[in-house]
Amino acid sequence: MTVMSEEQPTTDDRAAFASERRVSSLLIGADADLTARATALFAEADRLRYSYVWTWLGVPIIQIPTDIVATQEIIWATKPTLIVETGVARGGSVILYSSILELLGQGRVIGIDLDIRPHNRETIESHPLAHRIELIEGSSLDPGIISRVDSNHTHSHVLAELEAYADLVTPGSYLVVADTIVEAIPVSVRPRPWGHGDNPATALAEFLSVRRDFTPDGEINGKLLLTSSPGGYLVRLDR
């Protein structure tokens, strides 16, 4: 059997689809009830250490899937030549960043922490992507370390980090303030030195009150819903 028909022209809908995605992301972010329910769900999952159960290319990554995907989107879109991570933990995040940079064929990752444990260092430095990673043990606020370019989440420490590293961010690139969720979840879920009123979210608010050249990315922050860093994805403006 032979079927003959006129070939239909193909429509390039990429721009329209991107516009629809942006509208949906902004609508999600503007839905206060949905956001509140997502935060409540995150708090329940966090009680069972939800962010600790994932790996990236074989290495534990203390992030949740939505934040991982958002980070990938940012790196792929902005194509940075340098990514600085303050707080290395088990190394999954620096492996994530370096894996995207490897696909881009450029860039390096600097991971800074007060205490990089030997087994975590060995995992990172023996990884196939280690050639894109530099590990620095010491305080992220040490001027000597900052000039070469810990996961302390108190207001004062995070604010000091933001002030120290903000000017390394070029216009159109991102500064991500992690664990702003601490302000929204019960203190009993994360018994740490930081808590309500003294955490990355409060530091972020103070930072934004002074630095008008940074603004939360409405599309990224809006669509995340389940995130460790609500409102924490900042883009630097071209001013």
Secondary structure, DSSP 4 states (H G I P E B T S, - for coil): -----PPPPPP--HHHHHHHHHHHHHHHHH-HHHHHHHHHHHHHHHTTTGGGS-EETTEE--S-HHHHHHHHHHHHHH--SEEEEE--TTSHHHHHHHHHHHHHT--EEEEEES---HHHHHHHHTSTTGGGEEEEES-TT-HHHHHH-----SHHHHHHHHHHHGGGSPTT-EEE-TTGGGGTS-GGGS-SS-BTTBSHHHHHHHHHHH-TTEEE-HHHHHHH-S-SSTT-EEEE---
